Amino acid sequence: MKSDIEIAQAAKMQRITDIARDRLGIPDDAIEPYGHYKAKITLDYLESLKERPQGALILMTAISPTPAGEGKTTTSVGLVDGLCRIGKKAMVALREPSLGPVFGMKGGAAGGGHSQIVPMEDINLHFTGDFNAIGLANNLLAALIDNHIHHGNALGFDVRRIAWRRSVDMNDRALRKITVGMGGPPNGFPREDGFDIVVASEVMAILCLSTSLADLRERCGKIVVGYTRELKPILARDLRAHGPMAVLLKDAIKPNLVQTLENNPALIHGGPFANIAHGCNSVIATQSALRLADFVVTEAGFGADLGAEKFFDIKCRKSGLQPSAVVIVATVRALKYHGGVDVPALREENVAAVGKGIVNLERHVNNVRNHFGLPCVIALNHFEHDTAEEIALVKQKMAHHGVDVVVARHWAEGGRGAEDLARAVVKVIETTPGDFKMLYADEETLWNKMKTVACKIYGASDIVADTKVRAQIRQLQESGYGSYPVCVAKTQYSFSTDPLLRGAPSGHVVKIREVRLSAGAEFVVMICGDVMTMPGLPRSPSSEKIDIDADGKIVGLF
């Protein structure tokens, strides 16, 4: 059996200018090629599309992730290939992978098997340099803060209350807490600092929520970088940082065009994590895709309690996007895991465990349909050890909820294996109009917004925070940020903040550990449990398997 990278390397790619012109009608002068098989689309051209009617937006999400993997990105790609095979004009709009997971636990992140985005190696590595630009813009701002303090501190920074951290696109736990400015007066004033991974940077969130270069520049200027002793906020524009930051991001804001293995168009742009950020690709890419195709599949990170909730309550709230349907990815082995089976035994038939674990899927379905008002289809991503009895039970259980379960074989068969899923999704869009709604109103307090998410989506009984955190939330509320949505950072592995609680735990209490203001992105981050905004590498990172041979061929990348 070929590996994902071997399948990708054997792909017969078309030149990206041909994909743009022949599949999307984009003229050559609107394309900025990065080699033969990837390109950026100019903002001027994308601006010219705004009067076009929009296609149907399909959100791909999943049950709570497990160590076995569910294949959400793979299913996104397979669905688009399936839609194209049944005669629909479709494309996919996804996030860019972060190098941290690529070299850490996850490996590649451009799909898998015969449902991949190519060129796979480029996408998983440096791609078109977007993440590098975001990291540079983030760190330019950090350097300007310390430089300003070194040269007299005219803005009156309280060095105990600097709110801006540095970033790097790699899992490096040693950088979570550091001390900068050591070595005497020439090196500045010593203070505590730290790094976040680039996908948790507010600059990443800003790029993904901006609608134009001017909007991006304005948002960068609104970043709160620190406070005076009187608790007056100091903004990036006070340092005149937003102009040079926008300069560094002027190309990164343009969406990247690539293709699937079946030569269907794909926009890959932006990549905030869903467990520590808002987990969606860029607004520009999604809106552009909706004007270039009749059906657009986009993805929200991790389970629906994280990625989908943020897609609806942050991305759709800020952009006006109106999804038509949701696809929830599940696997038989993941259901067994949520039913209490450990990873080594997931290949063994266990109908009882499937029945027990299906509560996780049921809660996600309930959330999507009843809290956000959208119709959904369940894509049962097929694995070779799935049995007919296990699949039949999933279909039987979900039939009680009136939800179609479609077995999808796109990993092994490409778009052909996702044709049934494509037909089911089109049918739902055409016959079951949604009544899309947000989970909470803008005028709700920050505390009540967080409590609503925890109680309605996570099944919690309450939220708690210590006196210091409560005071921070109250201060943000009173300072005019109360209308912002909340962006919850928590473990992706459970509805609770305990990654070991499988299934659908209820009645737990969610503790808010830390609060961070993202004024440029216009949301408030609520950090819960032990989740880290700078992940670490595992004992045996994926990097140990990644290599390059004497001919320059990459091996081991997923």
QUIZI-V425200 format. One record per residue. N is the residue number from 0. SS is DSSP state (~ for helix, > for strand, _ for the rest). Layout:
# QUIZI-V425200
n = {N:N}
ss = {SS:SS}
This chain:
# QUIZI-V425200
n = {0:1:2:3:4:5:6:7:8:9:10:11:12:13:14:15:16:17:18:19:20:21:22:23:24:25:26:27:28:29:30:31:32:33:34:35:36:37:38:39:40:41:42:43:44:45:46:47:48:49:50:51:52:53:54:55:56:57:58:59:60:61:62:63:64:65:66:67:68:69:70:71:72:73:74:75:76:77:78:79:80:81:82:83:84:85:86:87:88:89:90:91:92:93:94:95:96:97:98:99:100:101:102:103:104:105:106:107:108:109:110:111:112:113:114:115:116:117:118:119:120:121:122:123:124:125:126:127:128:129:130:131:132:133:134:135:136:137:138:139:140:141:142:143:144:145:146:147:148:149:150:151:152:153:154:155:156:157:158:159:160:161:162:163:164:165:166:167:168:169:170:171:172:173:174:175:176:177:178:179:180:181:182:183:184:185:186:187:188:189:190:191:192:193:194:195:196:197:198:199:200:201:202:203:204:205:206:207:208:209:210:211:212:213:214:215:216:217:218:219:220:221:222:223:224:225:226:227:228:229:230:231:232:233:234:235:236:237:238:239:240:241:242:243:244:245:246:247:248:249:250:251:252:253:254:255:256:257:258:259:260:261:262:263:264:265:266:267:268:269:270:271:272:273:274:275:276:277:278:279:280:281:282:283:284:285:286:287:288:289:290:291:292:293:294:295:296:297:298:299:300:301:302:303:304:305:306:307:308:309:310:311:312:313:314:315:316:317:318:319:320:321:322:323:324:325:326:327:328:329:330:331:332:333:334:335:336:337:338:339:340:341:342:343:344:345:346:347:348:349:350:351:352:353:354:355:356:357:358:359:360:361:362:363:364:365:366:367:368:369:370:371:372:373:374:375:376:377:378:379:380:381:382:383:384:385:386:387:388:389:390:391:392:393:394:395:396:397:398:399:400:401:402:403:404:405:406:407:408:409:410:411:412:413:414:415:416:417:418:419:420:421:422:423:424:425:426:427:428:429:430:431:432:433:434:435:436:437:438:439:440:441:442:443:444:445:446:447:448:449:450:451:452:453:454:455:456:457:458:459:460:461:462:463:464:465:466:467:468:469:470:471:472:473:474:475:476:477:478:479:480:481:482:483:484:485:486:487:488:489:490:491:492:493:494:495:496:497:498:499:500:501:502:503:504:505:506:507:508:509:510:511:512:513:514:515:516:517:518:519:520:521:522:523:524:525:526:527:528:529:530:531:532:533:534:535:536:537:538:539:540:541:542:543:544:545:546:547:548:549:550:551:552:553:554:555:556:557}
ss = {_:_:_:~:~:~:~:~:~:_:_:_:_:_:_:~:~:~:~:~:~:~:~:~:_:_:_:~:~:~:>:>:>:_:_:_:_:_:>:>:>:_:~:~:~:~:~:~:_:_:_:_:_:_:_:>:>:>:>:>:>:>:_:_:_:_:_:_:_:_:_:~:~:~:~:~:~:~:~:~:~:~:~:~:~:_:_:_:_:>:>:>:>:>:_:_:_:_:~:~:~:~:~:_:_:_:_:_:_:_:>:>:_:_:>:>:>:>:_:~:~:~:~:~:_:_:_:_:_:~:~:~:~:~:~:~:~:~:~:~:~:~:~:~:~:~:~:~:~:~:_:_:_:_:_:_:_:_:~:~:~:>:_:_:_:>:>:>:_:_:_:_:~:~:~:_:_:>:>:>:_:_:_:_:~:~:~:_:_:_:>:>:>:_:>:>:>:~:~:~:_:~:~:~:~:~:~:~:~:_:_:_:~:~:~:~:~:~:~:~:~:_:_:>:>:>:>:_:_:_:_:_:>:>:>:~:~:~:~:_:_:~:~:~:~:~:~:~:~:_:_:_:_:_:_:>:>:>:>:>:_:_:_:_:>:>:>:>:_:_:_:_:_:_:_:_:_:_:_:>:_:_:~:~:~:~:~:~:~:~:~:~:_:_:>:>:>:>:>:>:_:_:_:~:~:~:~:~:~:~:~:~:~:~:~:~:~:~:~:_:_:_:_:_:>:>:>:>:>:>:_:~:~:~:~:~:~:~:_:_:_:_:~:~:~:_:_:_:_:_:~:~:~:~:~:~:~:~:~:~:~:~:~:~:~:~:~:~:~:~:~:_:_:_:_:>:>:>:>:>:>:_:_:_:_:_:_:~:~:~:~:~:~:~:~:~:~:~:~:_:_:_:_:_:>:>:>:>:_:~:~:~:~:~:~:~:~:~:~:~:~:~:~:~:~:~:~:~:~:~:~:_:_:_:_:_:_:_:_:_:_:_:_:_:_:~:~:~:~:~:~:~:~:~:~:~:~:_:_:_:_:>:>:>:>:_:~:~:~:~:~:~:~:~:~:~:~:~:~:~:~:_:_:_:>:>:>:>:>:_:_:_:_:_:_:_:_:_:_:_:_:_:_:_:_:_:_:_:>:>:>:>:>:>:>:>:>:>:_:_:_:_:>:>:>:>:>:>:_:_:_:_:_:_:_:_:_:_:_:_:_:~:~:~:~:_:>:>:_:_:_:_:_:>:>:_:_:_}
